[in-house]
Amino acid sequence: MLNLTAFTQDKLQSLLNTRNGETKLGQRVVLPEVNLALDSNLNHAKASGVRFVILGIGEDIGPRANLGRGGATDAFDSAMAQFLNLQSNRFLSGNECLVLGQIKTEDLALPENSETAQLRNHVDQLDERVIQVLSAVFSAGLEPIVIGGGHNNAYGLLMAAKATFKHPIAAVNLDPHSDFRPKEGRHSGNGFSYAASSGALGYYHVLGLHELKNSETTLQQLETFGGNWHSLQQIWVRRELSLEDALQQISKQLNNTQLPVAVELDLDAITNMPSSASTAAGVPLLDALHYVSYIAKHCPSIYLHLAEAAPSCHVAGAAAGHRETGQSISELIYSYINGRINAL
């Protein structure tokens, strides 16, 4: 499959821990046929009852092109090691999901001392692959759950969705950063500003925006576009409104647009999550789970994007990082799927 490394049976078996008398999600999920084209795999999966496509993007060129640190390369494997070993039961069978694999990025990787301009050029090339693969997923009538890489990949997701749905997309993003930086070359900090200028982003709300982690220029650009936000300080510090009230306002605004809804989450919004820009003062994981569940249930959501997790950046080492990010992302995946299955 072009620009895609398929998730194989061998890969599954290397991650799966079976137990007598139990059935794991990994024993029920659908895997792609490596000899079939992407479109054929997606159409076959749709015909067999699959609704969700789980897909990885293992890269850190986007965060590094944004003058940040690397490490956002292996969140997908961490997540699958945990998610596929959860129980298949009355709450989730697993046969609703196609674990597709990862978009190929190995040839785009660059050394640590690479020039910023070169990194941004490679992000441009990655955008093309994301658009190509995700356009196929959307066209097959399936909902992608995209894991890993920088938040730069929001641009490709939004562009692919706009091309398929023939409408701009309304997006909500749990993130201390708006990622609405100037269009100075592609990187993880300007996926939404590029999508806005390309006509792919029709409405944008940032939940948990940190009042001192966004430049005045970025805030002005976001205001000029018509973007909205609830800040981290409003909800979790000053307690000027509750998270529930904020989510009700956001879902009403999203639904009023009558546009398809993108659910975005930067893992660095979550307290002490190993990520490209981890934070000590962040959102509790349970609140992030509620955010995903609420929007998935109350809005016409078309995808979930979980960006920036960097297991190797955990303060206790890579092994601890893989466990924490894997468990956290698995819970976020289930929150989205459960919300969509029970959508109002």
C-alpha positions, -999 to +999 in steps of 0.1 A: +000+000+000+014+033-011+030+054+017+017+030+043+033+003+064+005-022+071-001-036+106+005-073+101-005-105+119+031-109+130+031-074+145-001-082+163+012-114+178+044-097+190+022-074+211-006-097+222-008-114+255-036-140+255-051-158+285-073-188+287-110-179+292-105-143+280-108-126+246-086-095+239-094-067+215-064-078+195-082-111+188-112-093+173-098-063+155-096-064+117-061-062+100-054-051+065-045-076+037-009-066+028-014-077-009-045-055-014-045-018-023-055+007+003-089+014-012-097-023-014-087-029+022-109+000+034-139-010+013-137-046+025-134-034+061-164-012+057-184-041+042-175-063+072-189-038+097-158-018+106-164+018+115-131+031+129-096+030+114-067+032+138-037+047+121-002+059+133+021+087+121+055+081+137+075+113+132+090+142+151+101+164+122+070+187+128+078+195+164+115+199+155+106+222+126+088+243+153+121+246+172+109+220+197+123+187+209+119+153+192+105+120+205+070+119+190+079+089+169+066+058+187+033+066+204+014+043+180+033+012+191+030+022+227-008+026+223-013-007+204+006-027+230-019-015+256-051-012+235-050-046+218-046-063+252-078-048+266-107-071+270-132-077+242-166-078+259-201-063+259-188-027+260-165-031+229-160-061+207-130-049+187-145-060+153-156-023+148-119-014+143-094-018+115-059-014+128-044-002+095-008+006+103+014+036+100+021+062+073+056+058+061+080+085+075+114+067+077+127+084+045+116+118+058+136+115+091+164+140+095+194+141+119+193+162+151+215+190+137+193+195+105+185+230+093+150+243+102+143+250+065+150+214+056+128+201+084+100+223+072+104+210+036+100+175+049+069+184+068+055+196+034+062+162+020+046+145+049+015+166+045+010+151+010+011+116+024-013+123+052-038+139+027-035+109+004-040+082+030-067+100+050-086+110+019-090+073+012-102+066+047-128+093+046-139+084+011-146+048+023-170+062+049-148+053+079-137+074+109-100+076+115-083+076+149-048+090+142-021+085+168+014+100+170+036+125+154+034+162+158+003+184+157+015+195+122-006+165+109-038+183+118-033+202+085-033+170+064-063+156+082-084+188+078-074+191+041-084+154+034-117+158+053-126+190+034-118+173+000-141+144+010-170+161+027-169+191+003-172+215+033-148+232+056-144+214+089-152+227+124-124+217+148-121+217+186-086+212+201-077+205+237-043+221+237-024+248+257-012+261+223-035+273+196-011+261+169-022+292+149+013+306+145+023+325+114+027+307+080+065+307+081+069+272+067+052+241+079+057+228+114+037+216+144+028+251+156+008+263+125-013+233+112-045+252+120-034+285+105-024+268+073-057+249+072-076+281+078-059+299+049-065+269+027-102+269+034-102+236+052-109+251+086-143+267+089-145+271+127-120+266+155-122+264+193-092+259+216-100+243+250-074+247+277-054+274+259-026+286+283-028+323+286+010+328+285+020+301+260+006+319+229+022+350+215+001+382+211+006+378+173-009+343+174-038+354+195-046+383+172-044+360+142-068+336+159-092+364+167-091+378+132-100+343+118-129+341+142-115+315+165-126+311+201-111+296+232-116+287+269-083+291+287-067+267+311-067+294+337-105+302+333-115+266+340-089+248+360-072+277+379-096+306+385-127+283+382-147+310+364-167+282+347-168+245+350-155+221+323-191+208+319-204+244+311-175+249+287-182+217+269-219+225+266-210+259+251-184+244+227-208+216+215-235+241+209-212+263+188-199+234+168-234+221+161-245+256+150-219+256+123-236+225+107-201+214+097-184+180+102-164+182+135-127+173+140-118+162+176-082+172+183-061+166+214-024+175+220-011+151+246+010+179+261-023+193+274-024+165+300-004+170+333+031+155+331+023+134+300+055+126+282+052+147+251+070+171+228+062+199+252+051+183+285+037+205+312+035+203+350+003+225+351-021+208+327-054+191+324-061+158+344-063+128+322-099+121+333-109+155+322-093+149+288-112+116+285-144+134+293-137+160+267-132+134+240-163+114+251-185+145+253-177+159+219-178+125+202-213+119+217-228+154+212-213+165+178-211+150+143-175+140+148-155+126+119-121+119+134-100+118+166-064+131+164-040+123+193-008+142+187+026+149+203+030+120+227+067+112+232+072+081+253+110+085+254+107+119+271+093+104+303+113+115+334+115+079+345+128+066+312+114+052+280+098+020+295+078+041+319+069+065+290+056+036+268+034+024+297+020+058+305+014+070+270+001+036+259-024+034+287-035+070+283-040+068+245-059+035+249-083+052+272-087+081+248-094+058+219-121+040+239-136+073+250-140+084+214-154+051+202-178+048+230-190+084+225-195+078+188-213+045+192-237+062+217-239+095+198-271+115+203 
